[in-house]
Amino acid sequence: MQSVTIPQTGSNESPVAATSAAAAASASAVATSAKPKILDKKKQQQLQALAYERISYPFWFGGSASSLAACVTHPLDLVKVRLQLRSGDAPKNMSGTFMQIVRTQGPLGLYNGLTASLLRQMTYSTVRFGVYEELKTRFTPEGSAKPSLPLLIGLSTFSGFLGGISGNAADVTNVRMQQDAALSPAQRRGYKHGLDGMFRMLREEGVRSWFRGVWPNSTRAALMNASQLASYDTFKATLMTYTPLGDTTTTHFASSLLAGFVATTICSPVDVIKSRVMSTSHKQGIAHLLQEIYAKEGVTWMFKGWVPAFLRLGPQTICTFMFLEAHRKVYRKFKGLEN
């Protein structure tokens, strides 16, 4: 028979010490096994976010979300246009312009041109969001966690340019309806609503009126899309990767707020030019307009109305992306794709 050796504890090692050592080793093993679980959970969140990005959402979601946002932020857009087109003794700041509109036209005056604004969102925003999301799905490498920033900028610039062209007629109508009440009675156009304005322009000024300012408007739309959509996707991906926030409302809010700041700063000069060109009924070259503005106002013209533009575009960007993410969440639940 073979002898069995039974390990003996050393003379200086007590049973209590041995028990403590065993407990420590067990706790260490548990901690080690818990780390992969934590890492797995983070990886699972990233994979879920990737899966959400791969879902093909309806083309019209962007236009619907932007239309809802326009209903919230239209008064700020109206004040921004009035400031950009101000002349004579008109108020020079946002609060003064706001109070003048309420005093002379009542609270409903803050929604002058809302129908044209909604018409613009249904054309411009539907195209820019829809084309961007479709191209992003097609051109993102399979298995990639997120598309690269240069790719996002390129795709959003192209889709924004297309959106600017498709929504130009509604945008001209929108600017004119917002400006109308600030003109003298003899100069007012008196458009009843967005469609009435578009068809009156076609009948009275010809089809060229639908494309008045189309190049600065399309350039502005391209810059807007590149700075708004690309920056939102970048900020969102960064927050989800490097913070524990995940795909939550907090992430959507923070990302859209930062995107609004970037978009306002980049688009401000083009936005001023677009408003000036679209508000006129006579043909005027961009170069001549720039010389005229610079001679009267200096370099500060580029950021004229920046504060009201940000106070409009910031909430508008936040509302648009919050509504868009809500659209997507409802769609995932309806289709059983939430998990």
C-alpha positions in Angstrom: 0.0 0.0 0.0 1.1 3.5 -0.8 1.5 5.9 2.1 -0.6 9.0 2.1 1.1 12.2 3.3 -1.0 14.6 5.1 0.2 18.2 5.0 0.9 19.7 8.3 0.7 23.3 9.3 4.0 24.8 10.4 4.6 25.3 14.1 4.4 29.1 13.7 1.2 29.1 11.5 -2.1 29.0 13.4 -5.4 27.6 12.0 -6.9 31.1 12.2 -4.1 32.5 9.9 -4.6 29.7 7.4 -8.4 30.4 7.4 -7.7 34.1 6.8 -5.3 33.4 3.9 -7.9 31.2 2.3 -10.6 33.8 2.7 -8.3 36.4 1.1 -7.6 34.2 -1.8 -11.3 33.5 -2.3 -12.1 37.2 -2.3 -9.3 37.9 -4.8 -10.7 35.2 -7.1 -14.2 36.7 -6.9 -12.9 40.2 -7.6 -10.9 38.9 -10.6 -14.0 37.1 -12.0 -16.1 40.3 -11.5 -13.8 42.5 -13.7 -14.7 40.7 -17.0 -18.4 41.0 -16.1 -18.0 44.8 -15.8 -16.0 45.0 -19.0 -18.6 42.7 -20.7 -21.4 45.1 -19.6 -19.6 48.1 -21.1 -18.9 46.1 -24.3 -22.5 45.1 -24.4 -23.7 48.7 -24.2 -21.4 49.6 -27.1 -22.6 46.7 -29.2 -26.2 47.7 -28.5 -25.5 51.3 -29.6 -23.8 49.9 -32.7 -26.9 47.8 -33.4 -29.2 50.8 -33.0 -27.1 52.7 -35.5 -27.4 49.9 -38.0 -31.2 50.0 -37.9 -32.8 51.5 -41.0 -35.3 54.1 -39.8 -38.0 55.6 -41.9 -36.8 58.4 -44.3 -39.3 61.0 -43.0 -38.2 60.9 -39.3 -35.9 63.8 -39.6 -38.5 66.0 -41.2 -41.1 65.1 -38.6 -38.7 65.8 -35.7 -37.6 69.1 -37.2 -41.3 70.1 -37.8 -42.1 69.5 -34.1 -39.0 71.4 -33.1 -40.0 74.3 -35.3 -43.3 74.6 -33.5 -41.4 75.2 -30.3 -38.6 77.5 -31.5 -40.4 79.5 -34.3 -40.6 82.8 -32.2 -36.8 82.7 -31.8 -36.4 82.2 -35.5 -38.7 85.1 -36.2 -36.7 87.4 -33.9 -33.4 86.3 -35.5 -34.6 87.2 -39.0 -36.0 90.6 -37.8 -32.6 91.4 -36.3 -30.7 90.4 -39.4 -33.0 92.6 -41.6 -33.5 95.5 -39.2 -33.3 99.0 -40.5 -34.2 102.5 -39.3 -35.3 102.8 -35.7 -36.0 99.1 -35.2 -34.8 97.6 -31.9 -31.2 96.5 -31.9 -31.4 93.6 -29.4 -33.3 90.4 -29.0 -35.5 91.5 -26.1 -36.4 94.8 -27.7 -37.4 93.0 -30.9 -39.4 90.4 -29.0 -41.3 93.1 -27.1 -42.0 95.2 -30.2 -43.6 92.2 -31.9 -45.8 91.4 -29.0 -46.8 95.1 -28.5 -47.6 95.7 -32.2 -49.0 92.3 -33.3 -49.9 90.5 -30.1 -48.5 87.1 -28.9 -49.7 85.4 -32.1 -47.4 87.7 -34.0 -44.5 85.6 -32.8 -45.8 82.8 -35.0 -45.9 84.8 -38.3 -44.7 82.5 -41.1 -45.1 79.3 -39.1 -46.8 77.5 -42.0 -43.9 78.4 -44.3 -41.5 77.2 -41.6 -43.2 73.8 -41.4 -43.3 73.6 -45.1 -39.5 74.2 -45.2 -38.9 71.5 -42.6 -41.0 69.0 -44.5 -38.8 69.6 -47.6 -35.4 70.7 -46.4 -35.0 68.6 -43.2 -36.7 65.5 -44.6 -34.1 65.4 -47.4 -31.0 66.3 -45.3 -31.7 63.8 -42.5 -33.0 61.1 -44.8 -30.1 61.2 -47.3 -27.6 61.5 -44.5 -28.8 58.5 -42.6 -29.1 56.4 -45.7 -25.6 57.3 -46.9 -24.2 56.8 -43.4 -25.6 53.2 -43.3 -24.3 52.4 -46.8 -20.7 53.8 -46.3 -20.0 52.8 -42.7 -17.6 49.8 -42.9 -19.2 46.6 -41.7 -18.4 45.8 -38.1 -17.0 49.3 -37.4 -18.0 50.8 -34.1 -18.6 54.2 -35.6 -18.0 56.0 -38.9 -15.0 58.3 -39.1 -15.4 62.1 -38.6 -14.2 62.9 -42.2 -16.8 60.5 -43.6 -19.5 62.0 -41.4 -18.6 65.6 -42.5 -18.5 64.6 -46.2 -21.9 62.8 -46.1 -23.6 65.5 -44.1 -22.3 68.2 -46.3 -23.6 66.5 -49.4 -27.0 65.7 -47.9 -27.3 69.3 -46.5 -26.6 70.8 -50.0 -29.4 68.6 -51.5 -31.7 69.6 -48.7 -31.0 73.3 -49.2 -32.0 73.1 -52.9 -35.1 71.1 -52.2 -36.3 73.5 -49.5 -35.3 76.8 -51.1 -38.7 77.9 -52.3 -40.2 77.3 -48.8 -37.3 79.0 -47.2 -37.8 82.2 -49.4 -41.4 82.2 -48.4 -40.5 81.7 -44.8 -38.2 84.7 -44.7 -40.6 86.9 -46.5 -43.5 86.0 -44.2 -41.4 86.6 -41.1 -40.3 90.0 -42.4 -43.7 91.1 -43.8 -45.1 92.7 -40.6 -41.9 94.8 -40.2 -42.5 96.5 -43.6 -44.6 99.5 -44.4 -48.2 98.7 -45.4 -47.4 99.5 -49.1 -44.5 97.0 -49.1 -46.2 94.1 -47.5 -46.9 91.0 -49.6 -49.6 89.6 -47.4 -49.1 85.9 -48.0 -51.9 83.9 -46.4 -49.8 80.8 -45.7 -46.8 79.0 -47.0 -48.3 77.4 -50.0 -50.1 80.7 -51.0 -46.7 82.5 -50.8 -45.0 79.9 -52.9 -47.6 80.0 -55.7 -47.9 83.8 -55.6 -44.2 84.0 -56.0 -44.4 81.7 -59.0 -47.2 83.6 -60.6 -45.9 87.2 -59.9 -42.2 86.7 -60.2 -41.7 83.6 -62.2 -40.0 80.3 -61.3 -36.7 82.0 -60.7 -38.1 83.4 -57.5 -38.2 79.9 -56.0 -34.5 79.7 -56.4 -33.6 83.2 -55.2 -30.5 82.9 -53.0 -30.3 79.1 -53.7 -26.5 79.1 -53.7 -25.9 80.9 -50.3 -28.9 78.9 -48.9 -27.5 75.6 -50.1 -24.0 76.5 -48.9 -25.5 77.4 -45.5 -27.5 74.2 -45.5 -24.3 72.2 -46.3 -22.4 73.9 -43.5 -25.3 73.5 -41.1 -25.6 69.8 -41.8 -21.9 69.2 -41.5 -21.6 71.1 -38.3 -24.9 69.9 -36.8 -25.3 66.3 -37.8 -21.7 65.3 -37.9 -20.8 67.0 -34.6 -23.9 65.5 -32.9 -23.0 61.9 -34.0 -19.3 62.6 -32.9 -20.2 64.0 -29.5 -22.8 61.2 -28.9 -20.3 58.5 -29.8 -17.6 60.1 -27.6 -19.9 60.4 -24.6 -21.1 56.8 -25.0 -17.5 55.5 -25.3 -15.8 57.4 -22.6 -18.5 58.0 -20.0 -21.0 55.7 -18.2 -24.0 57.6 -19.6 -24.8 55.2 -22.4 -27.6 55.8 -24.9 -29.7 58.0 -22.6 -31.6 61.3 -22.7 -28.6 63.0 -20.9 -26.3 61.9 -23.7 -28.7 63.2 -26.4 -29.2 66.5 -24.6 -25.5 67.2 -24.1 -24.6 66.1 -27.6 -27.3 68.3 -29.2 -26.4 71.3 -27.1 -22.7 71.1 -28.2 -23.8 70.5 -31.8 -26.0 73.7 -31.7 -23.1 75.8 -30.5 -20.8 74.5 -33.3 -23.5 74.9 -35.9 -24.4 78.5 -34.9 -20.8 79.7 -35.0 -20.0 78.2 -38.4 -23.2 79.2 -40.1 -23.6 82.7 -38.8 -22.0 84.6 -41.7 -23.8 82.6 -44.4 -27.1 82.9 -42.5 -26.9 86.7 -42.6 -26.2 86.7 -46.4 -29.0 84.3 -47.0 -31.5 86.4 -45.1 -30.4 89.6 -46.9 -30.7 88.0 -50.4 -34.0 86.3 -49.8 -35.7 89.4 -48.4 -35.3 91.4 -51.6 -37.4 91.2 -54.7 -34.7 92.5 -57.1 -31.6 90.7 -58.4 -28.4 91.5 -56.5 -25.0 89.8 -56.8 -23.4 88.2 -53.7 -20.1 90.1 -54.2 -21.9 93.5 -54.4 -24.0 92.6 -51.3 -20.9 91.7 -49.3 -19.2 95.0 -50.3 -22.3 97.0 -49.2 -22.6 95.2 -45.9 -18.9 95.5 -45.1 -18.9 99.2 -45.9 -21.8 99.9 -43.6 -21.1 97.5 -40.7 -17.5 96.3 -40.9 -16.5 92.7 -40.0 -19.1 92.5 -37.3 -21.7 91.7 -39.9 -20.6 88.1 -39.9 -21.9 87.5 -36.4 -24.9 89.9 -36.5 -27.7 88.2 -34.6 -25.4 85.4 -33.3 -26.9 85.4 -29.8 -30.5 85.1 -31.0 -29.3 82.7 -33.6 -27.8 80.5 -30.9 -30.8 81.0 -28.6 -32.9 79.7 -31.5 -30.6 77.1 -33.0 -29.5 75.7 -29.6 -33.1 74.8 -28.5 -34.0 73.9 -32.1 -31.1 71.5 -32.3 -31.9 70.0 -28.9 -35.6 69.7 -29.7 -34.9 68.2 -33.1 -32.5 65.5 -31.8 -34.6 64.7 -28.8 -37.7 64.3 -30.9 -35.7 62.3 -33.4 -34.3 59.9 -30.7 -37.9 59.6 -29.4 -39.1 58.6 -32.9 -36.3 56.0 -33.1 -37.1 54.6 -29.6 -40.8 54.2 -30.4 -39.9 52.6 -33.8 -37.6 50.1 -32.1 -40.3 49.2 -29.6 -42.9 48.8 -32.3 -40.7 46.6 -34.3 -39.4 44.6 -31.3 -35.8 45.8 -31.8 -35.3 47.5 -28.4 -33.2 44.6 -27.0 
